[in-house]
Amino acid sequence: MVLNSYPRRKRRRDNARDRDKTQLQLKCERAIEAPGGVSKVLHLIENASEAEISALNEDQYTPLVGCIFRLGKNTTRKGNSLQSQQQLDELILSLHRRKLSVNSGAQFGARFHRPLIVAAYYGYYSAVRLLLQQGSLPDLRDGEDRNVLHAAFHNPAGSSSVLRECDRKVAEILWDMNAVTSDLKKWRIVKDECPGRLCYIGSLRHNESVIYSSIEDKCLSTMKFIVEKGGIITDKDFFRVTRYKKLKRFLSMVACLESNTSLNTPSHAKALQRIKLWNKSIDWSFPPTWKVAVNLCQNCGLPPDIFRENVVPFLSRDWFFTEEHHRRLTEEERLSRWLAS
């Protein structure tokens, strides 16, 4: 009797959740799970009344999330089929005609998801363009603390060390449509005036930026893309790199970018030694506090050229880290993890 009680309790919880949903939402959810689900959802939306559409907007629900997940199951290392892209674009246009909000979302599994983020995750670049044109906000987060920028560089098919062509197109569209900026001051102004309208290139997800994720995934193409768009390694990124013993990997990736080689190419001692010293082409790989500390030390009394040529080369990327600095960053990271859990 005790073993059989769990399925009954689950059914009761599911029935209680279903009672809070509108009939159109229930029909859409059932249609998504059925064969030909996307076409059935399209038919339901086209034939829904104005009152039913208004009820979906009030509940901030959109069937688009479930449909993208359904189509995304067939994504491959090469991308998505033309048919699935066309189906998705047709559904997005239909939802827009019926005035269904593009900033609504849906519970899928145990998390809340947004259509723009899921479309970017699966590499549906034409859908991402359409949603942005219709007013979808790129810096809104989902239940996994992702915005569209984080989702664009995650590969759902195959190795995480590979940036698919369709994912690259998604990222290019984000920049072409001014959805991402590398200007922190500009992002802060926009954030105050209209939250969610603009992503910052160094924004964090669970205390990780896209650059740090590229180091973890050994994805040189992602790191190269972000650096070319103005991304830099932050203090938090570099702290995590040193704390989790990824410094050698990071320096190897910096050397590969500078010499235009792959990670499979054996690293030469001279190349690694060269990128340990500051130069303009690898300025992005030195954390901001390093640059502040160097500027402050320029007033130590030495002539500028002597300081630049005989002192700066010996200042490693982590020379400014103190025990207090480490302790503060560790506490910030623990707090972020606690809030995310």
N, C-alpha and C positions, 0 to 999 in steps of 0.2 A: 504493500500500500504506500509506503514512504517513497519507494523508487518511482512509482507511477504518478506521484503528486507534482513533480516538476513540470512535465508537459502541460498539465492542467493549469498551473499557475502562469506559465508562459502564454497559453492561449487567452487567459483572462487579461493579462497585461496588454497583449496585442489587441484584444477587443476594446479595451479601455482607450488605447491610443487611436484606434480607428473611429471611435465615436466622436473624437474631436476634429476629424477630417471632413471636408465637404465631399459630396457625391462625385464631383468632377475629379477631385484629387484621387479618390479611391479608384475610379475608373482608369485614370492615367497610370497609376502605380501597377494595376493589374495588366494593363495593356503593355507596359514596358517589359514585363516578365513573359508575355506571350509571344509566339512566333510572329514576325512582322510587326514588332512592337512600335517602332518609330513611325511607321505609316498609320498605325492605329491611333497613336497619340495625336498625330497631325489631323486626322479626321475628327477626333474628339474636340480639339481646340477650334477647328474651323466651324464646327456646328454648335459650340457652346453659346449660351446666352450672355448678354452683358453682365447680368447679375452674377453668373457663375464665374466669369473672369474677374470681376471685382472682388469676389470672395477669395479667389486664389491670391490676389494682390494683398488683401488684408492679412491673410495668413503667411505672406511672404514666401509662397511656395511656387516653384516652377518645375514642370516635368522635364525641362531641358537637361538637368543634372543626370537623372536616371538614363535618359536617352544617350547622352555622351558616354556614360559608363558602359552602356549596352554595346554601342558601336566600338568603343575603345578596346573591348575584349579581343578584337581581331587585329589590333595594331601589331606591326612587326618591326624588325630592325631597319627596314627600308621605309617605314612610314605607314600611311593609311591608304586604303583604296579610294579611287576617284568616286565610286558610287557612294561610299559612306560619307565622304566630304560633301557631296551634293545633297544627300538626304539631310544631313545636319544643317547645311546652309538654308535649305528650303524650310525646315522647321523653325529656325531662328527668324526668318523673314515672316513666317506666319504668326509667330508669337508677337513679333513687333507690330504687325498689322492689328492684332487683337489687343494691343496695348498692355501686354503682360510685362511686368517689370524685369529688366535685365539684371537688376541687383538683388533679386530674390534668390533663394537657394532651396536645398532639400536635404533631409536627413537620408544618408545612404550608408548602410552599415551602422557603425556606432558614432559616426562623425557627421557634422554639418558641412556641406560642400556648396560651392558657387560655380555657376556655369563657365565663367571666364577662366577660372583657375583649372577646372577639369579639362576644358578644351585645350589650354596651354600644355597641361601635363601630357595629354595624348598626342600633341603635335598637330592639332587641327588649326592650321594657321589662317585659313580663310574664315573660319568661324570666329577666331580671335579678332580678326580685323572687323568683321561685321558687328560683334558685340561691343567693341570699343567705339565704333561709329554710332552705335545706338545709345551710348552713354554709360556703358558699364564702367564701374570705378576700379582701376587696376590695383589700388593699394588696400582694398578691403581684404580681410583675412578669412580663412575657413577654419574648420574645427581642428585642423592640424597645424595651425599658426602659419600657414603659407599665404603669400600674396602671389600674384600672377608671375612675378619675376622669379621667385623660387621654383614655381612649378615648371616654368619653361625649360629649366636646365636639368630636370630629372628625367631619366630615360626609363620608361615603363617596360621596355622590351630589350632584352639583351644586357650587355655589360654597362655599368654605370660610368665606365671610363671612356665611353663613346658618346659624342654629341651628334645625334641624327640630323640629317639635312632638314627635315620638317621642324625639328626643335630649333635649329638655327634660324629658320624662316620666322618662327614665332617670335624669337628674340629680336630679330631685325624689325619686325612690325611694331613691337613695343617701342623701339627707339624712333622709327619713322613717324609714329603717331603721337610722339611726345608723352608717352606713358611712363618713362623712366628718365631720371636725371642723375648726373654725377655731382651736381652743385648742391651741397648740403644746405646752404643758406636759402636757396630758392625752394628746396623741398620743405623747409620749415615754414616759410611764408605761405606756401600753397596749403600745407597741412593745417595751418591756423584758419585760413580763409575757407577752404573746402576740403575737409578730411576725406582721404581715399582717392583723390583725383590723380595723384602723382606718386610713383615709387621712387625710393632712393636706392642707388646702385649698391650701397653698402648696408641695406636694411638687413636685420637679423631675423632668423627663424630658429627658435630654441637656442639662442645665443650663437648662431652660426650664420655667416654671410655666404653669398654665392662663391666668393673666392675661397673661403675656408672649405666649403663643400667640395670644390674642385680639387683641393689638396687631398682631402680624404678619399675621393673617388679616383685619384690619379688621372683626372680628365684635363689634359693639356689644352685641348681645343676650347673648353669652357673658360679656363683661365685666360687664354689668349684673347678670346672675344671680350671678356669683361675688362681686361687691361686696355685694349684698344678703344673701348668706350669711355675710358677715364676712371676705371675702378682702381682702388689702392688697397693694400693690406692694412687693416686697422690695428689698433693696440690690442683689442680683444682677440682678433684673429691670431696675431703673433704670439700672444700669451698662450693661447691654446696650442699653437704649433710647437712651442717650446715645452709646454707642460706635458703634452701627449707624445713627445719624442718623434715629431714629424719634421724637424728642422732639416735633416738631410734630404728628405723627399722634396721639401719646399725649395731648397737651394738648387736641387737637380732640375726642378721644373723651371725655375728662373733662368738657369743656364741654358736649358733647351730653348726657351723663348728668345733669349738674346742671340743664340747661335743658329736659330731656326732648324733645330734637329728634333728628333723624337725621343721619348723616354727609353726606347729600346736601344738607342745609341749609347755605347759606353761613355760614361762621364770622364773627361780628362781632368787631371789634377789642376792644370793651368786654368781651365774654364771655371772650375769651382772656386779657385782662389781669386780669379778676376771678379766674380760676382759678389764676393764678400766685401769688396771695396765699393764705395758709393760712386756711381756715375749717373748722368742724366737719364740714360735709357732704362735703368732699373730703379729709378727713384721711387716708383710705385711700391717696390718690395721692402722699403724701409718705413717702419711705422711712424705715424705723425709725431709721437712723443720723442722719437730719435731726432727728428728735424728741429723740434722746439729746443731740445737739450743742446744740440749743436749750435744753434743761433745764440743761445744764452752764453755758451762757453766762448764765443767769438770775442767777448769783452774781457777775456782773461789777461790781456796785455800783450799778447804776441801779435806780430804783424799778420794781416789777413792771409797773405800768400804762404807764410810759414805754417800758420795754423791749418790751412787747407791741405797743404802738401805733406806735412809731417805729423799732424795729429789726427785729422779726420780718417785717414786710411786705417788707423788702429782702433777705431770706434766701431765695434760690432753692432749688429742690429738690436741686441738686448743689453748693451752696456749701461743704459739708464735705469734698468730694472733694479729696484731695491726690495728688501724684504717687505716693507710697507706696501709697495706697489703690488707685489705678488699677493699679499694678504687681501688687499682691497679687491683686486680682480677675482680672486678665488671666492670671496664672499658674494660678489655680484653674480658670479656664475651659479653658485649654490642657490641664491635667491631666485634667479631666473628659472632654474630647473624646478624649484619648489612651486613657483607660480604656474609653470606649465603642466605640472603633474595633477 
